[in-house]
């Protein structure tokens, strides 16, 4: 990996990414940052749960072979908008009762954690496809200030919430089942 004034290019890119998310969180505040993440998660959950009902309702107004997709997108967008409206109301309330600076500081920390988790997930994803050693040499892993902490961040976070992905086997290690023997 390329070294610039004693820093690896990986550290510079990861540091910029972490800084941008930190500043975005500082600007938006915790409520808005959390809402942006919650909106995506709740939007997907809501769309999965209510797309079929919405598609049946829509079938009374229109016909399309893609009605289920349209319903999924509609529910997803509606949930995302509802979460954002609620978040902005809570954000205004926090500013009104003079908790804006706490909200912003917590948002900056949340942004930093979100960026670290994303970078960690990318590293783990690359490794799961067998690309980790090709992209991140042992020398890069050793010399980098950020690689090992980021490499361990997502698994440590998942352990904190008792989420275990050990049952997932990397793509290249999947058990090969022999074909049935025909006699």
N, C-alpha and C positions, 0 to 999 in steps of 0.2 A: 504494500500500500504506500502511497506517496506521503512523504514527510514534508511539512512546511513549518520552519522555525521550531522544530522539536515536537510538533503536534502532527498526528496522523490525519490524513484527509477524512477518515471516518469520524474522528473526534470533532473535527471542524463542522462537518455536515450535521452530525448528530447534535452538537452543541447549538448550532443555528436553529435546527428543528425544535429543540427543547426551549430555546429562548423565545421563538415565535409563539409557541403555544402558551408559554408563561405570560408574555405580553398580551396575547389575545384574552387569556383568562383574567388578567388584571383589568383590561378595558371592559370586558363584558360582565364580570362578577360571577360569583359562584352560582347564583340562582339561574342565570341565563346559560352558563356553561353546563350545569347539570341538566337543565331542561333540554339542551340540544342533544345530549346523549340519551336522556330518557325518552325524548320524542321519537327518536329512531327505534329504540327498543320497543316502546309501547305501540308505536305505529305498526311495526311488523306483527307484534302479538295481536293487536286489534284487527289488523287486516286478515290475518289467518283465521281468527275466531269469527269474524262477521262478514267476510267476503261472500260466503254462500247465501246468507240471508239477504245481503244487499243485492246480489245478482238476481235473486228471485223477485225482489221488489222492482229492480230496474227492468226486468223482463216484461212488466206491465206497460212500460213506456217505450221500449225499444227492443229490436231484435239484432243479435250479433253473435257470431260464433266465439267472439272474444269477450263476452259479457263477464265472465269470471275474472278476467284480467282487469277490465275496466272497474269492476266492483272492488277488487283488491287495491288498486291504485286510489280510488276514491276514498275508501276507508282509511288507508294509510295517510293520505294528505289531510283528511279531516282530523285525525288524531294528532298529527304533528302540529297543525294549526291550533287546536284546542290546548295542547300542552304549552305552546309558545305564548298564547294569550294569558294563560294562568301564570306562567313564569314572569311575564312582564308586569302583571298586576302585583305579584309578590315582590318583584324587584322595586317597583315604585313604593310599595309599603315600607320596605327596608330603608329606602332613601328618606322617606318621610319621618321615620323614627330614628334617624341619624345612625343607622347601621351600615351605611353605604361603604365605608372604608373596610369594615370587617368582611362584607360581601366581596369587595374587590380583592382583598388579600387572599381570602379563601378561594376565589376564582383563579387567581394566579397559581396557587398551589395545585388546584385541581387541573388546570391546564398543563402544568408540568408533569403531573402524574399521568394524565391522558397521553401526552407525547411519549413519555417513557414506556408506557404500556404498548403503544402502537409500534415504536421502534423495536421493542422486545418481541412483539408478535411477528414482525417482519423477519427478524433474525431467526426465530424459531421456525417460521414457515420456510425460509430458505434452507435451513438444515433438514427439515422434514422431506424436502425434495432432493436432498443430497447435494445441494449447492453451497452449503455453509463453508466447507473446507476449501472450495474453489475460490470463493469470494473473499473469505476472511482467513488468511494464512495463519499458521501458528504464531508467526512473528507479529502479525497485526494484533492477534488476540492478546499476546503478551505485552506489547508496547502500548496498546491503547489504554487510555484512562477510563473510557466510557464503555468499552465493549463488554467486559465481564459483568459490571453492574446492570447494564441493559439486558444482557443475555439471561440473567437470573430474575429480572424484574417481573415479567408476566407469570412465570411459574410460582414465584413467591406470593404474588397477589392472589393467584388462584388458590394456593394453599391457605391463605388467610381466610378466604371465604369457603374453604372445604370443598373446592371444585377440583376433581382429579381427572386428568386426561391420560393417565397411564395405560388405559385400555386401548388407546389409539396407537396403532403400529405405524411407523413410518412407511411410506409407499414402497421403498425398496426392500423392506423386511417382511412384507406380507407373506403369510404362510401359503405355500403353494400346495394345493390339494391335488393329488394325482387323479387322472381321469378314471372313471369306473372301469373295471376289467370285465370284458364281455366274454363269457365262456360258452 
